[in-house]
Amino acid sequence: MIDGELTGDDSLAWWWTLTDANQGDQTVYPLGLAMLVEKYLREGAPAAPVHLSG
């Protein structure tokens, strides 16, 4: 991998921090996922399943 460029199987090894996912210039799907993960890390898991759209 050169300068963070993803090619082929390299994409399977690429992980973003929550800060990167929230502030980066690439879209993370489903939309709002990073903010939702931060919320659940702070407040705990939801009592019921959550429907994610996007």
Phi and psi in degrees as GROMACS dihedral restraints (atoms count N, CA, C in turn):
[ dihedral_restraints ]
;  ai    aj    ak    al  type     phi  dphi    fc
    3     4     5     6     1  -116.9    20    10
    4     5     6     7     1   124.8    20    10
    6     7     8     9     1    52.1    20    10
    7     8     9    10     1    37.8    20    10
    9    10    11    12     1    76.5    20    10
   10    11    12    13     1     6.3    20    10
   12    13    14    15     1   -74.6    20    10
   13    14    15    16     1   133.5    20    10
   15    16    17    18     1   -97.7    20    10
   16    17    18    19     1   128.4    20    10
   18    19    20    21     1  -140.1    20    10
   19    20    21    22     1   138.6    20    10
   21    22    23    24     1    53.8    20    10
   22    23    24    25     1  -131.6    20    10
   24    25    26    27     1   -71.2    20    10
   25    26    27    28     1   -11.0    20    10
   27    28    29    30     1   -58.9    20    10
   28    29    30    31     1   -29.8    20    10
   30    31    32    33     1   -63.7    20    10
   31    32    33    34     1   -23.5    20    10
   33    34    35    36     1   -73.4    20    10
   34    35    36    37     1   -17.3    20    10
   36    37    38    39     1  -103.0    20    10
   37    38    39    40     1     6.9    20    10
   39    40    41    42     1   -96.2    20    10
   40    41    42    43     1   120.6    20    10
   42    43    44    45     1  -124.4    20    10
   43    44    45    46     1   138.7    20    10
   45    46    47    48     1  -102.9    20    10
   46    47    48    49     1   146.5    20    10
   48    49    50    51     1   -76.2    20    10
   49    50    51    52     1   165.8    20    10
   51    52    53    54     1   -63.2    20    10
   52    53    54    55     1   -35.7    20    10
   54    55    56    57     1   -62.9    20    10
   55    56    57    58     1   -45.5    20    10
   57    58    59    60     1   -60.6    20    10
   58    59    60    61     1   -43.6    20    10
   60    61    62    63     1   -65.1    20    10
   61    62    63    64     1   -36.7    20    10
   63    64    65    66     1   -77.2    20    10
   64    65    66    67     1   -34.7    20    10
   66    67    68    69     1  -109.3    20    10
   67    68    69    70     1    -4.3    20    10
   69    70    71    72     1   -71.6    20    10
   70    71    72    73     1   170.2    20    10
   72    73    74    75     1   -95.0    20    10
   73    74    75    76     1     1.4    20    10
   75    76    77    78     1  -101.5    20    10
   76    77    78    79     1   148.1    20    10
   78    79    80    81     1   -81.0    20    10
   79    80    81    82     1   132.4    20    10
   81    82    83    84     1  -105.6    20    10
   82    83    84    85     1   127.2    20    10
   84    85    86    87     1  -108.7    20    10
   85    86    87    88     1   146.3    20    10
   87    88    89    90     1   -66.1    20    10
   88    89    90    91     1   151.1    20    10
   90    91    92    93     1   -57.0    20    10
   91    92    93    94     1   135.6    20    10
   93    94    95    96     1    83.4    20    10
   94    95    96    97     1     3.9    20    10
   96    97    98    99     1   -60.5    20    10
   97    98    99   100     1   -44.8    20    10
   99   100   101   102     1   -62.3    20    10
  100   101   102   103     1   -41.0    20    10
  102   103   104   105     1   -65.2    20    10
  103   104   105   106     1   -37.6    20    10
  105   106   107   108     1   -66.1    20    10
  106   107   108   109     1   -42.5    20    10
  108   109   110   111     1   -62.5    20    10
  109   110   111   112     1   -43.2    20    10
  111   112   113   114     1   -58.8    20    10
  112   113   114   115     1   -43.0    20    10
  114   115   116   117     1   -60.9    20    10
  115   116   117   118     1   -45.3    20    10
  117   118   119   120     1   -71.1    20    10
  118   119   120   121     1   -30.3    20    10
  120   121   122   123     1   -67.6    20    10
  121   122   123   124     1   -34.3    20    10
  123   124   125   126     1   -77.5    20    10
  124   125   126   127     1   -45.5    20    10
  126   127   128   129     1  -105.7    20    10
  127   128   129   130     1    -9.3    20    10
  129   130   131   132     1    96.7    20    10
  130   131   132   133     1   168.1    20    10
  132   133   134   135     1   -68.2    20    10
  133   134   135   136     1   150.9    20    10
  135   136   137   138     1   -69.3    20    10
  136   137   138   139     1   155.8    20    10
  138   139   140   141     1   -73.3    20    10
  139   140   141   142     1   -24.4    20    10
  141   142   143   144     1  -133.3    20    10
  142   143   144   145     1   160.4    20    10
  144   145   146   147     1   -56.9    20    10
  145   146   147   148     1   149.4    20    10
  147   148   149   150     1  -115.1    20    10
  148   149   150   151     1   130.2    20    10
  150   151   152   153     1   -84.0    20    10
  151   152   153   154     1   123.8    20    10
  153   154   155   156     1  -103.7    20    10
  154   155   156   157     1   131.7    20    10
  156   157   158   159     1  -113.9    20    10
  157   158   159   160     1   162.3    20    10
